[in-house]
């Protein structure tokens, strides 16, 4: 039978690793949403809702 402290240590280490991965993923998603203008994610739905100015080119 495994010592209970070892099982908790393994679970803690796995949780730490998962938290690190999720923090990294969250940082990437935040950058996509709130990042500089040319790096932002713009959905097709959002871009199709933009109004046209109907300006004739010269």
KEFINU-462591 format. One line per field, with one value per atom (N, C-alpha, C): atom name; y, z, x; residue number from 1. Coordinates in nm, 4 decimals. Layout:
! residues N
at <- [CA,...] .
y <- [Y,...] .
z <- [Z,...] .
x <- [X,...] .
i <- [NUM,...] .
This chain:
! residues 58
at <- [N,CA,C,N,CA,C,N,CA,C,N,CA,C,N,CA,C,N,CA,C,N,CA,C,N,CA,C,N,CA,C,N,CA,C,N,CA,C,N,CA,C,N,CA,C,N,CA,C,N,CA,C,N,CA,C,N,CA,C,N,CA,C,N,CA,C,N,CA,C,N,CA,C,N,CA,C,N,CA,C,N,CA,C,N,CA,C,N,CA,C,N,CA,C,N,CA,C,N,CA,C,N,CA,C,N,CA,C,N,CA,C,N,CA,C,N,CA,C,N,CA,C,N,CA,C,N,CA,C,N,CA,C,N,CA,C,N,CA,C,N,CA,C,N,CA,C,N,CA,C,N,CA,C,N,CA,C,N,CA,C,N,CA,C,N,CA,C,N,CA,C,N,CA,C,N,CA,C,N,CA,C,N,CA,C,N,CA,C,N,CA,C,N,CA,C,N,CA,C,N,CA,C] .
y <- [-0.1178,0.0000,0.1240,0.2203,0.3420,0.4362,0.5050,0.6014,0.7171,0.7603,0.8654,0.9974,1.0316,1.1571,1.1575,1.0419,1.0323,1.0555,0.9987,1.0177,1.1652,1.2322,1.3743,1.4567,1.4169,1.4883,1.4757,1.3555,1.3338,1.4149,1.4147,1.4917,1.6409,1.6871,1.8280,1.8657,1.7827,1.8098,1.8103,1.7173,1.7140,1.8394,1.8814,2.0018,2.1246,2.1323,2.2447,2.2504,2.1361,2.1296,2.1731,2.1240,2.1616,2.3113,2.3657,2.5095,2.5895,2.5473,2.6158,2.6146,2.5000,2.4891,2.5787,2.5808,2.6627,2.8122,2.8512,2.9916,3.0338,2.9455,2.9744,2.9893,2.8973,2.9032,3.0300,3.0670,3.1885,3.3124,3.3153,3.4291,3.4426,3.3309,3.3335,3.3843,3.3349,3.3779,3.5252,3.5725,3.7144,3.8001,3.7547,3.8305,3.8354,3.7239,3.7204,3.8173,3.8274,3.9109,4.0563,4.0786,4.2137,4.2671,4.1904,4.2290,4.3476,4.3787,4.4904,4.4640,4.5716,4.5651,4.4614,4.4588,4.3664,4.2218,4.1990,4.0628,4.0097,4.0942,4.0529,3.9534,3.8685,3.7763,3.8490,3.8504,3.9114,3.8026,3.7720,3.6661,3.7119,3.6182,3.6500,3.7236,3.6880,3.7530,3.9006,3.9319,4.0705,4.1535,4.0978,4.1753,4.1922,4.1021,4.1151,4.2180,4.2576,4.3549,4.4986,4.5171,4.6518,4.7224,4.8505,4.9290,4.9757,4.9898,5.0403,5.1899,5.2633,5.4082,5.4505,5.3596,5.3884,5.5127,5.5180,5.6295,5.5868,5.6683,5.6378,5.6742,5.5846,5.6131,5.7002,5.7839,5.8762,5.8191] .
z <- [0.0000,0.0000,0.0000,-0.0824,-0.0965,0.0197,0.0633,0.1726,0.1245,0.2046,0.1600,0.1238,0.1918,0.1622,0.0215,-0.0260,-0.1598,-0.2644,-0.2411,-0.3343,-0.3414,-0.2274,-0.2256,-0.2965,-0.2789,-0.3448,-0.4967,-0.5445,-0.6882,-0.7413,-0.6676,-0.7083,-0.7107,-0.6122,-0.6049,-0.7254,-0.7591,-0.8721,-1.0039,-1.0178,-1.1382,-1.1460,-1.0329,-1.0294,-1.0644,-1.0125,-1.0441,-1.1939,-1.2544,-1.3976,-1.4775,-1.4394,-1.5071,-1.4943,-1.3767,-1.3542,-1.4428,-1.4534,-1.5387,-1.6843,-1.7315,-1.8698,-1.8941,-1.7993,-1.8140,-1.8097,-1.7252,-1.7203,-1.8535,-1.9122,-2.0415,-2.1498,-2.1508,-2.2486,-2.2305,-2.1054,-2.0766,-2.1262,-2.1073,-2.1539,-2.3053,-2.3763,-2.5223,-2.5652,-2.5002,-2.5359,-2.5040,-2.3919,-2.3579,-2.4621,-2.5078,-2.6094,-2.7394,-2.7727,-2.8939,-2.8843,-2.7682,-2.7510,-2.7245,-2.6345,-2.5890,-2.6396,-2.7228,-2.7693,-2.8629,-2.9188,-3.0116,-3.1298,-3.1912,-3.2923,-3.4018,-3.4581,-3.5684,-3.5221,-3.3921,-3.3408,-3.2864,-3.2790,-3.2221,-3.3117,-3.2491,-3.3206,-3.3508,-3.4778,-3.5173,-3.5833,-3.5237,-3.5786,-3.7083,-3.7910,-3.9181,-3.8919,-3.7859,-3.7518,-3.7194,-3.6446,-3.6071,-3.7292,-3.8196,-3.9362,-4.0368,-4.0387,-4.1318,-4.0832,-3.9560,-3.9011,-3.9177,-3.9733,-3.9933,-4.1040,-4.0865,-4.1855,-4.2938,-4.4147,-4.5248,-4.5365,-4.5711,-4.5846,-4.7248,-4.8221,-4.9601,-5.0162,-5.0011,-5.0520,-5.1867,-5.2876,-5.4229,-5.4285,-5.4862,-5.4996,-5.6236,-5.6185,-5.7292,-5.8253] .
x <- [0.0839,0.0000,0.0884,0.0513,0.1302,0.1008,0.2048,0.1902,0.1030,0.0048,-0.0883,-0.0191,0.0894,0.1589,0.2167,0.2623,0.3199,0.2109,0.0925,-0.0185,-0.0579,-0.0625,-0.0959,0.0113,0.1368,0.2456,0.2329,0.2023,0.1853,0.0674,-0.0423,-0.1600,-0.1280,-0.0539,-0.0158,0.0702,0.1661,0.2547,0.1765,0.0823,-0.0007,-0.0877,-0.1425,-0.2255,-0.1423,-0.0206,0.0690,0.0974,0.1207,0.1493,0.0263,-0.0899,-0.2139,-0.2400,-0.2187,-0.2383,-0.1436,-0.0198,0.0768,0.0341,-0.0145,-0.0601,-0.1816,-0.2747,-0.3944,-0.3617,-0.2663,-0.2244,-0.1635,-0.0849,-0.0230,-0.1304,-0.2261,-0.3345,-0.4178,-0.4446,-0.5201,-0.4457,-0.3154,-0.2354,-0.2440,-0.2398,-0.2496,-0.3871,-0.4920,-0.6274,-0.6496,-0.5955,-0.6071,-0.5370,-0.4219,-0.3484,-0.4273,-0.4949,-0.5754,-0.6936,-0.7526,-0.8713,-0.8354,-0.7414,-0.7112,-0.5779,-0.5091,-0.3760,-0.3775,-0.2610,-0.2525,-0.3452,-0.3893,-0.4943,-0.4661,-0.3489,-0.3225,-0.3047,-0.2984,-0.2862,-0.4181,-0.5197,-0.6479,-0.7193,-0.7960,-0.8824,-1.0126,-1.0520,-1.1782,-1.2614,-1.3745,-1.4582,-1.5221,-1.5624,-1.6276,-1.7579,-1.8265,-1.9532,-1.9313,-1.8288,-1.8006,-1.7630,-1.6847,-1.6427,-1.7567,-1.8537,-1.9658,-2.0672,-2.0598,-2.1529,-2.1039,-1.9860,-1.9341,-2.0115,-2.0306,-2.1008,-2.0045,-2.0561,-1.9762,-1.9963,-1.8908,-1.8994,-1.9422,-1.9402,-1.9784,-1.9086,-1.7791,-1.6985,-1.6407,-1.6642,-1.6140,-1.4664,-1.3870,-1.2444,-1.2213,-1.1217,-1.0948,-0.9940] .
i <- [1,1,1,2,2,2,3,3,3,4,4,4,5,5,5,6,6,6,7,7,7,8,8,8,9,9,9,10,10,10,11,11,11,12,12,12,13,13,13,14,14,14,15,15,15,16,16,16,17,17,17,18,18,18,19,19,19,20,20,20,21,21,21,22,22,22,23,23,23,24,24,24,25,25,25,26,26,26,27,27,27,28,28,28,29,29,29,30,30,30,31,31,31,32,32,32,33,33,33,34,34,34,35,35,35,36,36,36,37,37,37,38,38,38,39,39,39,40,40,40,41,41,41,42,42,42,43,43,43,44,44,44,45,45,45,46,46,46,47,47,47,48,48,48,49,49,49,50,50,50,51,51,51,52,52,52,53,53,53,54,54,54,55,55,55,56,56,56,57,57,57,58,58,58] .
